[in-house]
Amino acid sequence: MNEQNVIRWHAEQGNAQELRQLALYDKGPKPENWQLSPRSVVEYLTGTTLEDGFIVQPKYFGDKRLLELAVATLATDRALLLTGIPGTAKTWLSEHIAAAVSGDSTLIVQGTAGTSEEAIRYGWNYARLLAEGPSEAALVPSPVMRAMQSGKIVRVEELSRMPAEVQDALITILSEKTLAIPELGQEVQAIKGFNLIATANSRDQGVNELSSALRRRFNTVVMPLPGTLEEEIHIVQSRVIQLGESLQLPVDAAGSTEAIKTLVTIFRELRSGKTADGKMRIKSPGSTLSPAEAISVITSGQALAAYFGNGSIQPGDIAAGMQGAIIKDPQHDTQVWKEYLETIVKERKGWEDYYQAAVKLLK
């Protein structure tokens, strides 16, 4: 494989130098089998400058205390549940925590309506099972089992999308730290360092609610949306720069900065149901309009500008992506967007081109 052609490295690969430098100066107490101390894990997430002047770039912009709570949880016998609306960096944060704690963020179970219990426990190589019967050689360990055996962090994405009976397969694993293999008369006992980070979309409440027994095995951290306009702009801008470099998009940085500011302002106003100055109430669409969606809209706009424009992102380059992010319910959301365009965007100085581009798409 040509390493230059990799679109996206795993967190522990893309940030390997930062993790090495943090380990070099890490003097804090470390739980067994952790690559870094809890303090250094948080510094990896928030960014810091080391004694030799080496700069660790921030991975998460937000409440540091929230990160300390999340990381401290993993040093206890309770698992960590990150919950919040889509686009609040739950998956991003779980990946980087696993990379910093275990040096491996690839032990993942992706939760869907079709996820089976085998994804949590273990499966079988059926050719060997039929030829030899149950044996260790025929056993196919799940990511959870491998994490237990190696003392690492396992990630379970979209836990609430899994069927209830699959979710409940985690209860004994999290409480007893063992996984029984009755076919072999054996069990796997987790070694120190093992723990689990799960993510759940708060908009999925009622899909497959976690049982009270399972919920008690977790410490829950609610991931908030950015508190201020400046913080959200900074988050979107930082991620857009990273993606632009990875995708080698030759775009004008100044133009992207202005587009990001405008887009984030629009998303925040629609999301909160009021203008930035608080003087006017407006209707909100059913979409989440999170930083993740803003990042996607800007990146798509940069691609349009780079390959079909002059390299400088224009209002027309982000109009289609913006409309697609806002309008999820064609009836309700379209009306909300039209009203916002006519009452806010049309009247706001400097936004004339955004108004024209958006209205043209609605015709």
C-alpha positions as CSV (number, residue, x, y, z in Angstrom):
1,M,0.0,0.0,0.0
2,N,1.2,3.5,-0.9
3,E,1.1,5.4,2.4
4,Q,0.8,8.7,0.5
5,N,-2.6,7.5,-0.9
6,V,-4.2,6.9,2.5
7,I,-7.2,9.3,2.8
8,R,-7.5,9.2,6.6
9,W,-5.1,7.8,9.1
10,H,-6.3,6.3,12.4
11,A,-5.8,8.7,15.2
12,E,-2.8,6.8,16.6
13,Q,-1.2,6.9,13.2
14,G,-1.9,10.5,12.2
15,N,-0.9,11.8,15.6
16,A,1.9,9.3,16.3
17,Q,4.6,12.0,16.9
18,E,2.4,13.9,19.4
19,L,1.7,10.7,21.3
20,R,5.4,9.8,21.4
21,Q,6.3,13.3,22.7
22,L,3.6,13.2,25.3
23,A,4.9,9.8,26.5
24,L,8.4,11.2,26.7
25,Y,7.5,13.9,29.2
26,D,4.7,12.1,30.9
27,K,5.4,12.0,34.7
28,G,1.9,11.4,35.9
29,P,0.6,8.1,37.4
30,K,-0.7,5.7,34.8
31,P,-3.3,2.9,35.2
32,E,-1.9,-0.4,34.1
33,N,-1.6,-0.9,30.3
34,W,-2.4,2.8,29.6
35,Q,0.0,4.4,27.1
36,L,-0.3,7.8,28.8
37,S,-1.4,9.1,32.2
38,P,-5.0,10.5,32.4
39,R,-3.5,14.0,32.6
40,S,-1.5,13.5,29.4
41,V,-4.6,12.0,27.7
42,V,-6.5,15.2,28.4
43,E,-3.5,17.3,27.3
44,Y,-3.5,15.3,24.0
45,L,-7.2,16.2,23.6
46,T,-7.1,19.8,24.5
47,G,-3.6,20.6,23.2
48,T,-0.5,21.8,25.1
49,T,3.1,23.0,24.7
50,L,5.7,20.5,26.0
51,E,8.9,21.3,27.9
52,D,10.9,21.2,24.6
53,G,8.6,23.6,22.9
54,F,6.8,20.8,20.9
55,I,3.2,21.8,20.3
56,V,0.4,19.3,20.6
57,Q,-2.6,20.4,18.6
58,P,-6.1,20.4,20.2
59,K,-8.5,17.7,19.1
60,Y,-11.5,18.9,21.0
61,F,-12.6,22.4,21.7
62,G,-14.8,22.6,24.7
63,D,-15.1,22.1,28.5
64,K,-11.9,20.6,29.8
65,R,-13.7,19.3,32.9
66,L,-16.0,17.3,30.7
67,L,-12.9,15.6,29.2
68,E,-11.4,14.9,32.6
69,L,-14.6,13.2,33.7
70,A,-14.7,11.1,30.6
71,V,-11.0,10.0,30.9
72,A,-11.3,9.4,34.7
73,T,-14.3,7.1,34.1
74,L,-12.1,4.8,32.0
75,A,-9.7,4.4,34.9
76,T,-12.6,3.0,37.0
77,D,-14.7,-0.2,36.7
78,R,-17.5,1.7,34.8
79,A,-17.7,2.1,31.1
80,L,-18.1,5.5,29.4
81,L,-21.2,6.5,27.4
82,L,-21.0,9.6,25.2
83,T,-24.4,10.9,24.2
84,G,-25.7,14.0,22.4
85,I,-27.2,15.1,19.2
86,P,-25.5,14.1,15.9
87,G,-22.4,16.1,15.1
88,T,-21.2,16.8,18.6
89,A,-17.9,14.9,18.1
90,K,-18.9,11.8,20.0
91,T,-17.2,9.4,17.6
92,W,-14.2,11.8,17.1
93,L,-13.6,12.0,20.8
94,S,-14.0,8.2,21.4
95,E,-11.4,7.5,18.7
96,H,-8.9,10.0,20.1
97,I,-9.4,8.8,23.7
98,A,-8.8,5.2,22.6
99,A,-5.7,6.2,20.6
100,A,-4.2,8.0,23.6
101,V,-5.1,5.4,26.2
102,S,-4.5,2.2,24.3
103,G,-2.5,3.3,21.3
104,D,-5.2,1.5,19.2
105,S,-8.5,3.0,18.1
106,T,-9.5,0.2,15.7
107,L,-11.3,-2.1,18.1
108,I,-14.8,-1.0,17.0
109,V,-18.3,-2.5,17.0
110,Q,-20.7,-0.5,14.8
111,G,-24.2,-0.6,16.1
112,T,-27.1,-1.0,13.6
113,A,-30.5,-2.6,13.7
114,G,-28.9,-5.7,12.2
115,T,-26.0,-6.0,14.6
116,S,-25.9,-9.5,16.0
117,E,-24.8,-10.8,19.4
118,E,-21.7,-12.3,17.7
119,A,-20.4,-8.7,17.2
120,I,-20.3,-8.3,21.0
121,R,-19.3,-11.8,22.0
122,Y,-17.7,-14.1,19.4
123,G,-18.4,-15.9,16.2
124,W,-17.3,-19.1,14.5
125,N,-15.3,-20.0,11.4
126,Y,-18.1,-22.3,10.1
127,A,-15.9,-24.3,7.8
128,R,-13.6,-25.3,10.7
129,L,-16.6,-25.7,13.0
130,L,-18.2,-28.2,10.7
131,A,-14.9,-30.0,10.1
132,E,-13.5,-30.0,13.7
133,G,-16.4,-29.1,16.0
134,P,-16.1,-26.3,18.6
135,S,-12.4,-25.4,19.2
136,E,-10.3,-22.4,19.9
137,A,-9.0,-22.5,16.3
138,A,-12.6,-22.2,15.0
139,L,-13.4,-19.3,17.3
140,V,-13.6,-15.8,15.8
141,P,-13.2,-13.2,18.6
142,S,-15.2,-10.0,18.5
143,P,-13.5,-6.6,19.0
144,V,-14.8,-6.7,22.6
145,M,-13.1,-10.0,23.3
146,R,-9.9,-8.9,21.7
147,A,-9.9,-5.7,23.9
148,M,-10.5,-7.9,27.0
149,Q,-7.6,-10.1,26.1
150,S,-5.2,-7.3,25.3
151,G,-6.2,-4.8,28.0
152,K,-7.4,-2.1,25.6
153,I,-10.3,0.2,25.0
154,V,-13.1,-1.0,22.7
155,R,-15.5,1.4,21.0
156,V,-19.2,0.7,20.5
157,E,-20.7,3.1,18.1
158,E,-24.5,3.9,18.1
159,L,-25.3,1.7,21.0
160,S,-28.9,2.6,21.1
161,R,-29.4,1.4,17.5
162,M,-28.6,-2.2,18.5
163,P,-31.5,-4.5,19.4
164,A,-32.1,-4.8,23.1
165,E,-31.0,-8.4,23.4
166,V,-27.6,-7.5,21.7
167,Q,-27.1,-4.5,24.1
168,D,-27.7,-6.8,27.1
169,A,-24.9,-9.0,26.0
170,L,-22.7,-6.3,27.4
171,I,-24.1,-6.5,30.9
172,T,-22.0,-9.4,32.2
173,I,-18.9,-8.2,30.4
174,L,-19.1,-4.8,32.0
175,S,-20.1,-6.0,35.5
176,E,-18.1,-9.2,35.8
177,K,-15.4,-8.4,33.3
178,T,-15.7,-11.9,31.9
179,L,-17.0,-13.4,28.7
180,A,-18.2,-17.0,28.9
181,I,-17.6,-19.4,26.0
182,P,-19.9,-22.3,27.0
183,E,-19.2,-24.3,23.8
184,L,-15.6,-24.7,25.0
185,G,-16.3,-24.7,28.7
186,Q,-14.0,-21.6,29.0
187,E,-14.2,-17.9,29.7
188,V,-12.2,-14.9,28.9
189,Q,-11.3,-12.7,31.8
190,A,-10.5,-9.0,31.0
191,I,-7.0,-7.9,31.9
192,K,-6.3,-4.5,33.3
193,G,-6.6,-1.6,30.9
194,F,-9.8,-3.0,29.4
195,N,-12.8,-0.7,29.2
196,L,-15.5,0.4,26.8
197,I,-16.5,3.7,25.2
198,A,-20.0,3.7,23.8
199,T,-21.7,6.5,21.8
200,A,-25.5,7.1,21.5
201,N,-27.5,9.6,19.6
202,S,-29.9,11.4,21.9
203,R,-32.2,11.9,18.9
204,D,-32.6,8.1,18.8
205,Q,-34.4,7.9,22.1
206,G,-37.2,5.4,21.8
207,V,-35.4,3.3,19.1
208,N,-33.8,0.8,21.4
209,E,-33.7,2.3,24.9
210,L,-30.9,1.0,27.1
211,S,-32.2,-1.1,29.9
212,S,-31.7,0.2,33.4
213,A,-29.3,-2.7,34.2
214,L,-27.1,-1.7,31.3
215,R,-27.3,2.0,31.9
216,R,-26.0,1.5,35.5
217,R,-22.8,0.1,34.0
218,F,-22.0,3.4,32.4
219,N,-21.0,6.9,33.4
220,T,-22.8,9.1,31.0
221,V,-21.3,12.3,29.6
222,V,-23.5,14.5,27.5
223,M,-21.7,16.1,24.6
224,P,-22.8,19.8,24.2
225,L,-22.9,22.0,21.2
226,P,-20.4,24.8,21.1
227,G,-21.3,27.6,23.6
228,T,-20.3,30.6,21.5
229,L,-20.2,31.6,17.9
230,E,-16.4,32.1,18.0
231,E,-15.9,28.6,19.5
232,E,-18.0,27.0,16.8
233,I,-16.2,28.9,14.0
234,H,-12.9,27.8,15.4
235,I,-14.0,24.1,15.5
236,V,-15.3,24.2,11.9
237,Q,-12.3,26.1,10.6
238,S,-9.8,23.8,12.3
239,R,-11.4,20.6,10.9
240,V,-11.9,22.2,7.4
241,I,-8.2,22.9,7.2
242,Q,-7.4,19.4,8.2
243,L,-9.7,17.9,5.6
244,G,-8.6,20.3,3.0
245,E,-5.0,19.3,3.5
246,S,-5.9,15.6,3.4
247,L,-8.0,15.9,0.2
248,Q,-5.4,18.3,-1.3
249,L,-8.0,21.0,-2.1
250,P,-6.3,24.1,-3.4
251,V,-8.6,26.8,-2.0
252,D,-8.4,30.4,-0.8
253,A,-8.2,30.4,3.0
254,A,-9.6,33.9,3.3
255,G,-12.7,33.1,1.3
256,S,-13.3,30.0,3.3
257,T,-13.0,31.9,6.6
258,E,-15.7,34.3,5.6
259,A,-17.9,31.5,4.3
260,I,-17.5,29.6,7.6
261,K,-18.5,32.6,9.6
262,T,-21.6,33.2,7.6
263,L,-22.6,29.5,7.5
264,V,-22.1,29.0,11.3
265,T,-24.1,32.1,12.0
266,I,-27.0,30.8,9.9
267,F,-26.9,27.4,11.5
268,R,-26.7,28.8,15.0
269,E,-29.6,31.1,14.5
270,L,-31.8,28.4,12.9
271,R,-30.8,26.0,15.6
272,S,-31.6,28.3,18.5
273,G,-34.7,29.8,17.0
274,K,-33.5,33.4,17.4
275,T,-31.1,35.9,15.7
276,A,-27.6,36.3,17.1
277,D,-28.6,39.6,18.7
278,G,-31.6,38.0,20.4
279,K,-34.0,40.6,19.0
280,M,-36.0,38.4,16.7
281,R,-37.6,34.9,17.1
282,I,-37.5,32.6,14.1
283,K,-38.7,29.1,13.4
284,S,-36.3,26.2,13.6
285,P,-36.1,23.3,11.1
286,G,-36.0,19.7,12.3
287,S,-32.4,19.2,11.2
288,T,-29.6,19.4,13.9
289,L,-27.3,21.9,12.0
290,S,-24.3,20.8,14.1
291,P,-20.7,21.7,13.5
292,A,-20.2,18.4,11.7
293,E,-22.8,19.4,9.1
294,A,-21.2,22.8,8.7
295,I,-17.8,21.1,8.1
296,S,-19.4,19.0,5.4
297,V,-21.0,21.9,3.7
298,I,-17.8,24.0,3.6
299,T,-15.7,21.1,2.4
300,S,-18.1,20.4,-0.4
301,G,-18.0,24.1,-1.3
302,Q,-14.2,24.0,-1.3
303,A,-14.3,21.1,-3.8
304,L,-16.7,23.1,-6.1
305,A,-14.5,26.1,-5.9
306,A,-11.3,24.2,-6.5
307,Y,-12.5,22.1,-9.5
308,F,-15.3,24.2,-11.0
309,G,-14.4,27.7,-9.9
310,N,-11.4,29.9,-9.4
311,G,-10.3,28.4,-6.1
312,S,-12.0,31.0,-4.0
313,I,-15.2,29.7,-2.3
314,Q,-18.3,31.7,-3.3
315,P,-21.8,31.9,-1.8
316,G,-23.1,29.7,-4.7
317,D,-20.6,27.0,-3.8
318,I,-22.1,26.4,-0.4
319,A,-25.8,27.3,-1.2
320,A,-26.7,23.7,-2.3
321,G,-25.0,22.1,0.6
322,M,-26.5,24.5,3.1
323,Q,-30.0,23.9,1.7
324,G,-29.5,20.1,1.9
325,A,-28.3,20.3,5.5
326,I,-31.3,22.5,6.5
327,I,-34.1,20.9,4.6
328,K,-34.8,17.3,5.9
329,D,-38.6,17.5,6.0
330,P,-39.5,18.9,2.5
331,Q,-42.7,20.6,3.8
332,H,-41.9,22.0,7.2
333,D,-38.2,22.8,6.7
334,T,-38.6,24.3,3.3
335,Q,-41.1,26.8,4.7
336,V,-38.8,27.6,7.6
337,W,-35.9,28.2,5.3
338,K,-37.9,30.4,3.0
339,E,-39.0,32.6,5.9
340,Y,-35.5,32.9,7.2
341,L,-34.2,33.9,3.8
342,E,-36.8,36.6,3.4
343,T,-36.8,38.0,6.9
344,I,-33.1,37.7,7.9
345,V,-30.7,36.9,5.0
346,K,-32.3,39.3,2.5
347,E,-32.1,42.2,5.0
348,R,-28.6,41.5,6.4
349,K,-25.8,43.7,5.0
350,G,-23.2,41.7,3.1
351,W,-25.3,38.6,2.7
352,E,-26.9,39.6,-0.6
353,D,-25.0,37.0,-2.7
354,Y,-26.0,34.3,-0.2
355,Y,-29.7,35.3,-0.5
356,Q,-29.6,35.3,-4.3
357,A,-27.8,31.9,-4.5
358,A,-30.2,30.3,-2.0
359,V,-33.4,31.7,-3.6
360,K,-32.3,30.5,-7.0
361,L,-32.1,26.9,-5.7
362,L,-35.6,27.1,-4.3
363,K,-37.2,28.1,-7.6
